[in-house]
Amino acid sequence: MREAGVRRLLAANLLCALSVILAAVVPALLLDGFSVLGTHLTWLCVCSVCVAALNIVLHLVLKPNHSPKRSSFAHKISRFLKCCIYFFMSCILFHAIIVLYGAPLIESVTETFLFAVLLSTFTTLQCLCLLGPNIQAWIRVFSKNGAMSIWESSLQITTVCSILGAWFGAFPIPLDWDRPWQVWPISCSLGATFGYMAGLIIAPLWIHWNRKQLTYKSR
């Protein structure tokens, strides 16, 4: 495994982590009264847009899964539309799962859906950028020993960390601490964000430490 590939992955992941930080810092400098807790819904939108935009740009620039085959313009448009549909379906699916796990069904619908959008940005969007709208490839990557590149291994780690972070973030909500960050869905979205950022840092380090054991074979 070439060190250059791991360094590229680390640089890309650090940029993604930086985009999350900038999504909290820059709007606070430009907008009066903006804060992650005080205007949490606005932050959810800003963070989702920033992370999504950077992931798409990095995919177009780095092309980690670049195919030598040239596709027609019509194929690219079809692929783009499928990705949009898959992302929207992911938001709906996450919304339904979150409600099944105890989120309010009717109240706080906007908050729940924006949280689902954030989770989809941290997970589904990365799959779409790296693998495209190919469900079989998604199943392969998230199966045991299914990753075929360091980028797919990083995708596994960041996705799992994001979901685990959201899950752990729900633990403080029912406690009677009466803290501002216990309001739905602040602790869950912050947990998902910290989990995502942790995954971005952990992934290249784990790949570097285990590079001798990792062997990727085309299938």
N, C-alpha and C positions, 0 to 999 in steps of 0.2 A: 504494500500500500504506500503510495507516494505521500511524502510529507506536505507537498504543495497542495494536494487536495484537501488535507485536513486543515491547513492554514486558510484556504479559501472558505471552507465551511465555517471555521471559527470567525473569520472576518464578516461573513454574511450574517451569522447568528448575533454577533455583537452589534451590527447595524440594526437588526430587528429589535434587540433589547433597547438600543438607544432610541428607536422610534417610540417605544412605549414611554420612556422617560420624557422625551420631548413633548409627547401628547399631553403630559401633565404640567410641564413647565412653561412651554411657549404660550398656550392659551391663557394661562394665569397672568402673563405679562401683557397680553394684548386685550383681554376682555376683563372688564370690571366685575368683581364679585365671583369670578370663576374659581372653583376649587374642586378637587376630586370628590370630596364628601358633600359639599354644599350644593354643587350643581352636577350631581353624579350622572344623570341621564345625558347631559351634554358631554361629559367626559367619556361615557361609553361610546357615543357616536364618534367623537374625535379620535379616540384610541382605535376603534375598529377601522376607521377610514385610513389612518396613518399606517397601521400594521398591514392592512390589505394592499395599499398602494405600494409600500416598500417591498412586500413579498412578490408582487407582480413585476415590479421593475427589476428586482434581483433575478427573478426567473428569466426574464427576457435578456438580461445582460450576461448572466453566468451560464444559462442553458445547461443545467446539470444532467438532464435526460434528453439531450439533443439527439434527434433522429436524423440519419443521413438522407432519408427519403424526403423529397420535396412534396408538400401538399398544396392543393389548389386553393384559391381564394375562397371558393364556396365551402371547401372542407374546413378552413380556418373559421369562417363565420359560423358554420354549424357547430363546431367544437366550442366556440365562445358562447353560443346560445345554450348549449347543453351545460356548460359550466355554470352559467347564471341560474339555470333551472335547478341544478343540483345544489347550488349554494342556498337558494331559497327553500328548497325542500329540507335541507339540513337545518335551517333556522326553525322551520315548522316542527321538525322532529325533535330538536333540542327543547323547544318550547313545550311540547307535549310531555317529554320525559321529565322536565323540571316540574311541571304541574303534578305529574304522577308522584314525584318525590316530596310533594307537600307545598309547593308554591300556590299562592291564591289563584283560583280559577278565573274569577271575574274581576276582582280588585287587582290593581297593579299590573294590568295586562301589558301596558307599555313597558314598564320596568322589566317584566319577565321576558318579553320579546327582545328587547335590546340586549339583555344578558345572553339570550340565545344567539343573537347575532355576534356578540363578542366571542362566545365559545366556538361558533362556526368559523369565525375569522382565525382563531388560534389553531383549529384542527382541520376542518373541511377545506378551507381555502388553500392551506398548504398541500393537501392531497391533490386538489385540482391543479395547482401550479406545477407540482412535480410529476403527477401520474396522469393528469387529465381526467375526463369523465369516464373512467374505466373501472367499474366496480370490481372486476376480477383482479385487477392489479392492486386495488385497495385491500382486498381479502388476502392476497398473497403477501403484501408487505406486513400486515398485522398478524399473520400466522407465524408459527415458530420457525425461526431461521429463514424467514421469507424475504428479508432485505437483500437487495442486489448491489447496493452502493452505500457509501458513507452518508449520502443525502437521505436515503431511505431509512437508514438506522437513526439519523437525527430526527426524521419525521416521526418515527415510532416513539422516541423518548419525549419529544416536545408535546406530542398529542396526549400521551399518558400523563405527563406531568400537569398539563393544563386541566384535564378532567379531574385528576386527583386533587389539585389545588382548589377547584370549584367545590368539590365534595367536602374537603376539610373546612373550607370557608363557611359552610352551612352550620357547623357545630356551635358557634357562639350565638346564633340567632335566637334560640329559645331561652337562653340564659337571662336572668333578670338583672343584668348589669346596667341597663338603661343608657347605653352608649350610642352616640350618633351613628357610628359605623355598623351598628346592629340592624339598622333599617334595611328591609329587603330592597335590592339584592346586593347591597354594598359589600358585605363581607364575602359573599360568594364570588362576585366579579373581581374583587381584589385578590382573593385566593387563586382564582383562575389565572389572573395576570402574573402574580408572583410565581405560580407553578410554571407558566409559560416561559418566563424569563429564566427561572432555574433550569428548565429543560434546555434552553438555548445555550446555557453555559456548560451544563453537565454533558450534553451530547458530544461535542468535540473532544472534551477531556477524556470521557469514557472511551471514545473511539481511539484516541491517541494511546491511552494506556493498554488497550486490548488489541492494538493493530496487528500484533503477531498472530493472534488467534483468529482474527477476522479474515475470512476468505470469501470473496464475492464471486459467484459464478453466474454467467448468463444462463437463462433458462428458455 
